[in-house]
Amino acid sequence: MAKKQTAGRTLLGDLAPKFAELNDDVLFGEVWSREAQLSLRDRSMVTIAALFSAGQYPQLKSHLEIGRAHGVTRQEAVEIITQLAFYCGWPKAWSAFPLIREVYGEEADGAADPAGLSAFPLGEKNDAFAQYFIGQSYLAPLSTRQIPVYNVTFEPGCRNNWHVHHASSGGGQMLICISGRGWYQEQEQAARELHPGDVVNIPAGVKHWHGAAKDSWFQHLAIEVPGKDGRTEWHEPVDDAQYRTLK
C-alpha cells in the first residue's frame, strides 16, 4: 500500500496549502493507491520514465528511491533510461545514470540486491518447484541435518500455490520471517501480513499459501517439523484478483 504522503504539507503547507493538499491527498492518497489498476512498482516505472523525459532530475532521483522501495531493480532503471535515450535525448541519459548509481550504489545488476537481503545466502533459482509458484523464488538449503532448514526468497509479487503438509504424526512447517514484507493465509482465514521477526506455525493438514507482498522482496526460513510419512500436496494457484486486494 502506498505510504501516507506528508511531504506537500511539510514543505509547502504554509506557502501553497491547496497544492500541498492535492499533492498529499489526491496524487499520493488516491491516484498512487489505485493498485487494482497498476501496482506501485508499475506506477514507479511510469513515473521514472515521465520525469526522465521531462528532464526533472531532482524529482527523478526522489522517484528512483521510491521505485527501489517498490521493487524496481537497478537494471530495470538502467534499461528504462537506455530505451528512452533514443527518444528523449542522449545527454539526458548521461545526466540520469549518475542518479541511478547514487540511489542504488553498486548493487549487482538484475536485482534490488536480493543477495543482500539478509545474512543468509540467496541460493539458486527455485526451478525444481517453479510450477508451484507465481513469480521467481530462490532456495538456499541452510541445514539438511537434524532439522531441515531452508532460506526461501520471493521477488515482489511472488507467492506459492495453495498446499498442504501431510504427516501421519507430527509434521508441519515453521516460517521465520527475516526480510521484507509478505503474506500468509490459511484456507477460510484472513491473510496475515508478515514482517521480519514474525513466526508462523503451520500444523500438518492445513491448506495454506505464503509469499511476498506486491511491492516488496520477502525472505523467510522454512523449517520442516519432524514427522512420520511427511509429504507436500500442491493445489491451485492463489487467485490473482484475491491477491491484488492485499495491500
Secondary structure by P-SEA (a helix, b strand, c coil): ccccccccccccccccaaaaaaaccccccccccccccccaaaaaaaaaaaaaaacaaaaaaaaaaaaaaacccaaaaaaaaaaacccccaaaaaacaaaaaaaccccccccccccccccccccccccccccccccbbbbbbcccccbbbbbbbbccccccccccccccccccbbbbbcccccccccccccbbbbcccbbbbbcccccbbbbbcccbbbbbbbbbccccbbbbbbbbcccaaaaaacc
